[in-house]
Amino acid sequence: VQLQASGGGLVQAGDSLRLSCEVSGRTISRYDLGWFRQAPGKEREFVAAIGWRPGSAVYADSVKGRFTVSRDNGKNAVILQMSMLKFEDTAVYYCARVGGGSWYLASSYDSWGQGTQVTVSS
């Protein structure tokens, strides 16, 4: 399975941005998928994840209420809609497929996309 993240860019604080992660090789309809991010000099951190069951989405406290994760099974993609962006949201964003275990841990994911840069100017 291959994941391709896109949609990153340079925005101002308060703006919105929509990231997309297209998955090829396997249908995502039965997979749990997540988003992580990594800022320079920091560890990769959990952002959001969504299960294949309807209504099963979780978020990091730092993005709760501002980010929304969804899936488009028809396009075999997972979407991260980001609003009210802050300077501290600046990072490379990665999408990944859950292989097993806690959605909050990077070690639970077995396939990763290449990342897309999000830069928020203050």
Phi and psi in degrees as GROMACS dihedral restraints (atoms count N, CA, C in turn):
[ dihedral_restraints ]
;  ai    aj    ak    al  type     phi  dphi    fc
    3     4     5     6     1  -125.2    20    10
    4     5     6     7     1   141.3    20    10
    6     7     8     9     1  -120.8    20    10
    7     8     9    10     1   137.2    20    10
    9    10    11    12     1  -129.5    20    10
   10    11    12    13     1   109.3    20    10
   12    13    14    15     1   -90.9    20    10
   13    14    15    16     1   145.0    20    10
   15    16    17    18     1  -152.3    20    10
   16    17    18    19     1   169.8    20    10
   18    19    20    21     1   106.8    20    10
   19    20    21    22     1    -4.6    20    10
   21    22    23    24     1   -68.9    20    10
   22    23    24    25     1   170.3    20    10
   24    25    26    27     1   171.0    20    10
   25    26    27    28     1  -171.2    20    10
   27    28    29    30     1  -104.2    20    10
   28    29    30    31     1   121.8    20    10
   30    31    32    33     1  -134.2    20    10
   31    32    33    34     1   169.2    20    10
   33    34    35    36     1   -95.3    20    10
   34    35    36    37     1   157.2    20    10
   36    37    38    39     1   -55.7    20    10
   37    38    39    40     1   135.4    20    10
   39    40    41    42     1    95.9    20    10
   40    41    42    43     1   -15.0    20    10
   42    43    44    45     1   -77.9    20    10
   43    44    45    46     1   174.9    20    10
   45    46    47    48     1  -119.1    20    10
   46    47    48    49     1   157.8    20    10
   48    49    50    51     1  -152.4    20    10
   49    50    51    52     1   145.7    20    10
   51    52    53    54     1  -120.3    20    10
   52    53    54    55     1   117.9    20    10
   54    55    56    57     1   -98.7    20    10
   55    56    57    58     1   144.4    20    10
   57    58    59    60     1  -127.2    20    10
   58    59    60    61     1   144.1    20    10
   60    61    62    63     1  -129.3    20    10
   61    62    63    64     1   107.5    20    10
   63    64    65    66     1   -91.1    20    10
   64    65    66    67     1   135.5    20    10
   66    67    68    69     1  -111.9    20    10
   67    68    69    70     1   132.5    20    10
   69    70    71    72     1  -124.3    20    10
   70    71    72    73     1   154.6    20    10
   72    73    74    75     1   100.6    20    10
   73    74    75    76     1   -31.8    20    10
   75    76    77    78     1  -147.2    20    10
   76    77    78    79     1   149.8    20    10
   78    79    80    81     1   -74.2    20    10
   79    80    81    82     1   141.9    20    10
   81    82    83    84     1   -89.3    20    10
   82    83    84    85     1     0.1    20    10
   84    85    86    87     1   -60.8    20    10
   85    86    87    88     1   -23.2    20    10
   87    88    89    90     1  -114.9    20    10
   88    89    90    91     1    15.8    20    10
   90    91    92    93     1  -109.8    20    10
   91    92    93    94     1   149.6    20    10
   93    94    95    96     1   -92.3    20    10
   94    95    96    97     1   138.3    20    10
   96    97    98    99     1  -133.4    20    10
   97    98    99   100     1   151.9    20    10
   99   100   101   102     1  -142.4    20    10
  100   101   102   103     1   168.5    20    10
  102   103   104   105     1  -123.4    20    10
  103   104   105   106     1   135.9    20    10
  105   106   107   108     1  -125.7    20    10
  106   107   108   109     1   167.0    20    10
  108   109   110   111     1  -144.1    20    10
  109   110   111   112     1   155.3    20    10
  111   112   113   114     1  -140.7    20    10
  112   113   114   115     1   118.7    20    10
  114   115   116   117     1   -92.1    20    10
  115   116   117   118     1   157.5    20    10
  117   118   119   120     1   -56.0    20    10
  118   119   120   121     1   129.9    20    10
  120   121   122   123     1    77.9    20    10
  121   122   123   124     1     3.7    20    10
  123   124   125   126     1  -120.6    20    10
  124   125   126   127     1   162.5    20    10
  126   127   128   129     1   -77.2    20    10
  127   128   129   130     1   157.3    20    10
  129   130   131   132     1   -66.5    20    10
  130   131   132   133     1   133.7    20    10
  132   133   134   135     1  -126.4    20    10
  133   134   135   136     1   149.2    20    10
  135   136   137   138     1   -67.6    20    10
  136   137   138   139     1   140.2    20    10
  138   139   140   141     1  -115.8    20    10
  139   140   141   142     1   -55.8    20    10
  141   142   143   144     1  -163.6    20    10
  142   143   144   145     1   158.1    20    10
  144   145   146   147     1  -149.1    20    10
  145   146   147   148     1   154.9    20    10
  147   148   149   150     1  -139.8    20    10
  148   149   150   151     1   136.0    20    10
  150   151   152   153     1   -91.0    20    10
  151   152   153   154     1   170.3    20    10
  153   154   155   156     1   -76.6    20    10
  154   155   156   157     1   -18.5    20    10
  156   157   158   159     1   -78.8    20    10
  157   158   159   160     1   138.1    20    10
  159   160   161   162     1   -57.5    20    10
  160   161   162   163     1   137.3    20    10
  162   163   164   165     1    83.5    20    10
  163   164   165   166     1     5.1    20    10
  165   166   167   168     1  -102.2    20    10
  166   167   168   169     1    85.4    20    10
  168   169   170   171     1  -132.9    20    10
  169   170   171   172     1   143.5    20    10
  171   172   173   174     1  -133.6    20    10
  172   173   174   175     1   156.5    20    10
  174   175   176   177     1  -138.2    20    10
  175   176   177   178     1   152.3    20    10
  177   178   179   180     1   -69.6    20    10
  178   179   180   181     1   148.3    20    10
  180   181   182   183     1   -58.1    20    10
  181   182   183   184     1   -32.7    20    10
  183   184   185   186     1   -69.1    20    10
  184   185   186   187     1   -17.4    20    10
  186   187   188   189     1  -119.3    20    10
  187   188   189   190     1    -5.7    20    10
  189   190   191   192     1   -59.2    20    10
  190   191   192   193     1   132.3    20    10
  192   193   194   195     1    89.0    20    10
  193   194   195   196     1   -13.4    20    10
  195   196   197   198     1  -115.7    20    10
  196   197   198   199     1   -32.4    20    10
  198   199   200   201     1  -108.9    20    10
  199   200   201   202     1   147.8    20    10
  201   202   203   204     1  -133.6    20    10
  202   203   204   205     1   126.8    20    10
  204   205   206   207     1  -103.5    20    10
  205   206   207   208     1   138.2    20    10
  207   208   209   210     1  -147.0    20    10
  208   209   210   211     1   169.8    20    10
  210   211   212   213     1  -128.5    20    10
  211   212   213   214     1   144.8    20    10
  213   214   215   216     1  -118.5    20    10
  214   215   216   217     1    91.1    20    10
  216   217   218   219     1   -64.4    20    10
  217   218   219   220     1   -28.8    20    10
  219   220   221   222     1   -65.1    20    10
  220   221   222   223     1   -35.0    20    10
  222   223   224   225     1   -98.9    20    10
  223   224   225   226     1     3.1    20    10
  225   226   227   228     1    53.3    20    10
  226   227   228   229     1    50.1    20    10
  228   229   230   231     1  -140.6    20    10
  229   230   231   232     1   156.0    20    10
  231   232   233   234     1  -118.6    20    10
  232   233   234   235     1   137.5    20    10
  234   235   236   237     1  -114.4    20    10
  235   236   237   238     1   140.7    20    10
  237   238   239   240     1  -122.3    20    10
  238   239   240   241     1   106.0    20    10
  240   241   242   243     1   -91.1    20    10
  241   242   243   244     1   119.4    20    10
  243   244   245   246     1  -114.2    20    10
  244   245   246   247     1   129.8    20    10
  246   247   248   249     1  -131.0    20    10
  247   248   249   250     1   167.5    20    10
  249   250   251   252     1    48.0    20    10
  250   251   252   253     1    48.3    20    10
  252   253   254   255     1   -63.1    20    10
  253   254   255   256     1   144.8    20    10
  255   256   257   258     1  -118.3    20    10
  256   257   258   259     1   161.3    20    10
  258   259   260   261     1   -55.8    20    10
  259   260   261   262     1   -38.9    20    10
  261   262   263   264     1   -72.4    20    10
  262   263   264   265     1    -3.9    20    10
  264   265   266   267     1   -82.0    20    10
  265   266   267   268     1    -7.0    20    10
  267   268   269   270     1   -61.5    20    10
  268   269   270   271     1   124.2    20    10
  270   271   272   273     1  -179.3    20    10
  271   272   273   274     1   170.9    20    10
  273   274   275   276     1   -89.1    20    10
  274   275   276   277     1   128.1    20    10
  276   277   278   279     1  -102.7    20    10
  277   278   279   280     1   132.2    20    10
  279   280   281   282     1  -120.2    20    10
  280   281   282   283     1   141.2    20    10
  282   283   284   285     1  -106.1    20    10
  283   284   285   286     1   153.7    20    10
  285   286   287   288     1  -156.1    20    10
  286   287   288   289     1   159.9    20    10
  288   289   290   291     1  -104.4    20    10
  289   290   291   292     1   134.7    20    10
  291   292   293   294     1   -71.7    20    10
  292   293   294   295     1   127.5    20    10
  294   295   296   297     1   -95.0    20    10
  295   296   297   298     1   -29.1    20    10
  297   298   299   300     1   161.2    20    10
  298   299   300   301     1   145.2    20    10
  300   301   302   303     1   103.1    20    10
  301   302   303   304     1  -164.6    20    10
  303   304   305   306     1   -67.1    20    10
  304   305   306   307     1   133.9    20    10
  306   307   308   309     1   -64.5    20    10
  307   308   309   310     1   -22.0    20    10
  309   310   311   312     1   -81.7    20    10
  310   311   312   313     1   -10.6    20    10
  312   313   314   315     1  -106.8    20    10
  313   314   315   316     1   131.7    20    10
  315   316   317   318     1   -61.2    20    10
  316   317   318   319     1   -30.0    20    10
  318   319   320   321     1   -67.6    20    10
  319   320   321   322     1   -12.9    20    10
  321   322   323   324     1   -83.4    20    10
  322   323   324   325     1    -7.6    20    10
  324   325   326   327     1  -103.2    20    10
  325   326   327   328     1   136.0    20    10
  327   328   329   330     1  -111.0    20    10
  328   329   330   331     1    -9.3    20    10
  330   331   332   333     1  -139.8    20    10
  331   332   333   334     1   133.2    20    10
  333   334   335   336     1  -127.0    20    10
  334   335   336   337     1   146.2    20    10
  336   337   338   339     1   -83.2    20    10
  337   338   339   340     1   178.2    20    10
  339   340   341   342     1   -84.7    20    10
  340   341   342   343     1   -12.4    20    10
  342   343   344   345     1    95.3    20    10
  343   344   345   346     1   148.5    20    10
  345   346   347   348     1  -135.1    20    10
  346   347   348   349     1   135.2    20    10
  348   349   350   351     1   -81.7    20    10
  349   350   351   352     1   130.6    20    10
  351   352   353   354     1  -118.4    20    10
  352   353   354   355     1   122.3    20    10
  354   355   356   357     1  -123.1    20    10
  355   356   357   358     1   123.2    20    10
  357   358   359   360     1  -112.8    20    10
  358   359   360   361     1   119.2    20    10
  360   361   362   363     1   -90.1    20    10
  361   362   363   364     1   141.6    20    10
